[in-house]
Amino acid sequence: MMRNSLPYLLAGAILAAVAFAAFYSAKDTVLLEQCAASLEVYLEEQEQAALQWIGQERSSLQAVLQGRLPREVERWRAALRQQTEQPYTLVLSRGDSILFTSNNAVAPPGEYVGQLSASGEQRRLMRLPSGIFYTYARPWDAQTTLSVWVPVELRSMDRRFWPAVRFMPSDVEVVSASEGTPVRIASEALFGLRAKGRVQAFWAQAVVLMAGLLFLVVLLAWVSRLALRLYAQGRPLLAASVLVLAWVGVVTLNSAAALGSEILSELEVFARPLEQPLLGARSVGDLLLHLALLLWLAGFFHRVSRVEGLTHRLTLPVRIGLSALAYAATIGSTLGLIGLCHWLIFRSGISFDFDNLLNVDRYSTLALAGLLLVLLATFLFHHRFLFTAYQCGLTRGQQGVALGVATLIALALAWVGGLPAPWPVPAMAALAAGYVALFQYSIAQRLQRLVGLALWLMLFLAIVAWALYSFHAQKDRQVRLAYAEALAIGRDSTHAEPLLRQVAPVLASDSAISYLLKPWPFRPLTTDLRQRAYEQLYPYGYLFQNYRLSVFAFDKDGSVLPQDQPQDRAEVVGKNWDQGTPLTGLPQVRYLVADNGVFRYMVRTSVRRMNDPAQPAEVFYFFDHIYPQPTRVYSELFYRLPFRGMERLFAYDYAVQRRGYLVVDQGEASRAVFAKDLPRGQAEERLTAQPRRADAVYSTTDGSAAAAVGRPLGDARKPLYLFSVLFALCLLFIVVIALLNTWLDFLPAHYQLSFAGRGSLSKRIHYRTFALIGAGFAGAIILTYMHFADQARQREQADLDRRAEALLTYLRIQLSDVPPQADTLSRLVPQLLTPQAASLATDVNFFDSTGNIVFSTQNPLVRIGVLPNRMSTEALVSLMAGLEQETTVAERAGGATYTNRYLPVRNNQNQLLGFLGVPYYLTERKVGPEVSDFIGLLASVYVFLMLIAYGVSYTLSNSIISPLKLMANKIQRLKLEDKNEPLEYAQQAGDEISALIEEYNRMVEKLENSKAQLIRLERESAWREMARQVAHDIKNPLTTIKLSMQQLDRLSGDPAQAAAYLKKAIARLIEQIDSLAQIATEFSLFANLDIRQKQDMVLNDVVENVYDLFTEDRNVELSIDLPDERFLIRGDKSHLIRVFNNLVINAIQAIPPERKGHIHLSLTRQGDYSVVRIRDNGGGIPPEIQKRVFEPNFTTKSSGSGLGLAICKRIIEAHDGNIYFETRPGEGTDFYVELPIAPTGVPAEPPEKALSN
């Protein structure tokens, strides 16, 4: 044993050593030194590349500074286009005025550029709100400074990244050179790197992960080998214990030591924690690892744990108990899988959108991959459990008992465990029991592996898909109700208020504001105050994104300080601050709902102008809640912190009204917020039929505000699409496994998953048909997605073009008489573009004729340097040189890449006023739910096409194989063919055809000798069968005649009763004698039974006559139930009497001797048919002969030829009717005769006649 384990131990030791070496070698100091070295190389390379480009383009740059275009404009534009791909930005400036930028990768505000001295060469680190930048500056001439800006660390509102080091650890920060590992440029230590905690390189964690996974594979291989050895030694329980302990040990170790979420925290799949752990997993990576181990455990058990001979080794009660245990485990695991679906939707923290299957992120995709692993593991467990139950050799009744007990056990455990289910738990248990029964049936019938697997997948995935969609609908409703309440209340106590408690002291201690509020006669601009406030707010990205800032300043006497501030103290303080409610423990922060319905937070600070205690001032900061529009490009690129964490708000239509004002209206939810019967203080869902949608609505307790969050409702096709997609993916996965197994042959042979060109021809037809359709489905899905993604981009491009043209047309009309003066444009353009851009829900920029920005819908981002304050130099050159009438160029800003469309704006005198810039951001992620529905429909079509293809391939293979097998069997059994010569078969032996030919050649010599004897025997048999049938049919009328005569004999002592009965008896005897007269003729014509004498008759009378005929039989108790309605039919009365006589006599004969017989005749109506039912309480018809009851010559009685029911069936069919039965083994049988009612009905009998009858 030790010798066999040595390779595993050696491989495990090597892998463990590699993992530990990678983990411990990358210490903080070593890693920081590596990062510092990478930064040094990167920054020096960018600086040298920038200076080299400057040397090449110095003459062109000089022409730009002189206000003219270079001579070679095309070459100059090509050089600028190359610069758009560079991470650095070249800036030529004079003071704080920027004259030229090579691209917009870095957009430093003018005041930061002005800090770079024009005297001498210098290198320094510049900290901007948008990030940290390395700068190199030197004089260009006596007045102009050249500077190179290279990003070291870029910051957005929710993340930061390092262009120089792709996988920089998240806990590394930039500090001064003396506080960390220094970064040196030209032998000068500019800054340092410091770790806030333990850091590890991405490559090191990747090595640890790969080595750890390989170590785990080696460990599991060794454990599997050990378990196999124990199993071979006859210790299966110990082998199973080793496997389970290995799985539990790995899962427990990973969970307790947090190996994945802590050691591999730099890997994204392990970095994001799950909202609630499952199976010890704290991240998606942990979950996938644990589920993969579960699949390994299931596969091993399925391969090894085979139990044979249970029927002979165990007693019946033990076998029933073992089957019940297997059924209970199967049903319980199915219900547990439903619980896993609930956890995925409600507790994992992973977002799913099953109404738009294409709207998935990497985490939801990985989670669904984990679900696929669970499905495979569940299938293996279920197949092993149910195969064990099948091997117990129980009858169907015993299996039903075991299944019922198992269902009750699983139901009790589900109730005790509080199983969350989309439907009532009993219904779920019943559905799971049905699934078990179908799975057991597929095993018992020994269906082909692929067929049984497909049937199992269909039902199982139907349960899973419906559960997922039901849970998703419940979660969606909860989310919308919570969103509606949060939007209506408006107060942001969970996100904004904690940040305001941090921001308020920062604003109060900001000395830059006191310097901006210079003493008289200087008066600042509100734009300068807001810019400074935005710089302070940008690190608090949530406030920056979700609230619009306004700044108001007043002197000690209450006078307005900013020169462009229209609001006086009475409006700011009296109508807002004094009306607000202070935050608890923070009186300098208040909130209120403004007159226009906007929710507003206010911060009040006291400052000293120029730090002069004699000149105090008050500054008010108003934070008005705004709703970023999802169609705005900059919102999509830079705003990733949604209001109150409502990440899915943009996926819905929503509207908010306060104080009668519609504050926001996104989509079609505004109708719901103005409903008059809104509930106050509680959220509820409102459903509307036209349009078909669901809106969650909430109204505050005072009724001053209401919000609605809704969406269009999907139909029943949505869960069908989800089922089809899951089914198609699983089948594709199975096809891939089969292809790999065909090549590698790694699965056990009994799985039969292979496309190898050997074995059964039918299997090869089925598998290759599935593979062909699967490949076609995959290709169709890929091409469909590519087509619709391209169409979506084109539609979005056309939509943005339409908006840009609308803005351009509007500006040209409004500015047709405006001269190209900077002051006029800076005053008019914001007034014109702000409402127009809001109505079109788009971002827009306006630049003057020199390329400097005049207006932007995202002005705060421009002020702090995230968005450029100049238009693209390449675009400016193209438009100024007249190379293009308009241009679209690629740009980078804040680490994001997008395109900008620039259009010149001219007045009616053709004077250039400036340039309109409209940003575009086209992405495949905007493929809408209609595309998802189409792909779902396509998947549904392909799923059913697969089923149809299986039916066709099954029929085709049967048409090829089954007739051949059948012919071979018939030749072997019957030997009734004419004389034939032996056949020669030149194909490869081993298939069905060769077996047929061999059998044919052996038996052909015997056919001639057998033919004559068989013909003679067949004729004699036919005569005997005819005689027996004639005797059988004559016996029934004779029995009737005998009963009538016996009844007359009993009544002979009473002449009055005998006379009354005699007339009826004579009529019946004549009918029976007529029936006897027709038997010979009709029997000879049995094959072509002809009912010629059809006439109108009342079926009620026929049934009543039959009843009267048998009432005197003392051995049975007859009863009859006739309706008031009389059914007129057209038929042959004698033939119908024969049918009913035969059925009653058969019913009497079916009653056991020890049982008191009860026969009930009834007549009812079902639509256009009359139905006669003859019920008995006999022994019933055994299942094995039920299909042969109406066959000619078939009988279970000692007498008779077996043609009675066959003749009955022919007679009823000749009357355009139907005869069938329902039997209850041991309890009795019901025979039904359906006859069409004639078009004209017969009225019910008068009451007096009915009474007399």
Secondary structure, DSSP 4 states (H G I P E B T S, - for coil): -HHHHHHHHHHHHHHHHHHHHHHHHS-HHHHHHHHHHHHHHHHHHHHHHHHHHHHHTHHHHHHHHTTS--S-HHHHHHHHHHHTT-SSEEEEEETTEEEEES-SSS---HHHHTTS-SSS-EEEEEEETTEEEEEEEEESSSS-EEEEEEEEEEE-SS-EE-SSSTT--TTEEEE-GGGSEEEEETTEEEEEEEESS----HHHHHHHHHHHHHHHHHHHHHHHHHHHHHHHTT-HHHHHHHHHHHHHHHHHHHHHHTIIIIITTTSHHHHSEEEEEETTEEEHHHHHHHHHHHHHHHHHHHHH-----HHHHS-HHHHHHHHHHHHHHHHHHHHHHHHHHHHHHHTS-----TTSTT---HHHHHHHHHHHHHHHHHHHHHHHHHHHHHHT---HHHHHHHHHHHHHHHHHHHHHHT---SS-HHHHHHHHHHHHHHHHHHHHTT--HHHHHHHHHHHHHHHHHHHHHHHHHHHHHHHHHHHHHHHHH---TTTHHHHHHHHHHHHHT-HHHHHHSPPTT----HHHHHHHHHHHHTTSHHHHHHEEEEEEEEETTS-B-STT----HIIIIITTGGGSEEETTEEEEEEEE-TTS-EEEEEEEEEEGGG-TTSEEEEEEEEEE----TT-HHHHHH----GGG-TTGGGSEEEEEETTEEEEEESS-HHHHT-TTPPBSSEEEEEETTTTEEEEEEE-TTSSEEEEEEEEPP-THHHHHHHHHHHHHHHHHHHHHHHHHHHH--S-GGG-----S-S-HHHHHHHHHHHHHHHHHHHHHHHHHHHHHHHHHHHHHHHHHHHHHHHHHHHHHHTTT--S-HHHHHHHHHHHHHHHHHHHT---EEE-TTSBEEEETTHHHHHTTSS-SB--HHHHHHHHTTS-SSEEEEEEETTEEEEEEEEEEE-TT--EEEEEEEEE---GGG--HHHHHHHHHHHHHHHHHHHHHHHHHHHHHHHHHHHHHHHHHHHHHT------PPP---SPSSSHHHHHHHHHHHHHHHHHHHHHHHHHHHHHHHHHHHHHHHHHHHHHHHHHHHHHHHHHHHGGG-HHHHHHHHHHHHHHHHHHHHHHHHHHHHHHTGGG------EEEEHHHHHHHHHHHHTT-TTEEEEEE--SSB-EEEE-HHHHHHHHHHHHHHHHHHS-TTS-EEEEEEEEEETTEEEEEEEE-S----GGGGGGTTSTT---SSSS-S-HHHHHHHHHHHTT-EEEEEEETTTEEEEEEEEEPPSS-BPPPPHHHHHH-
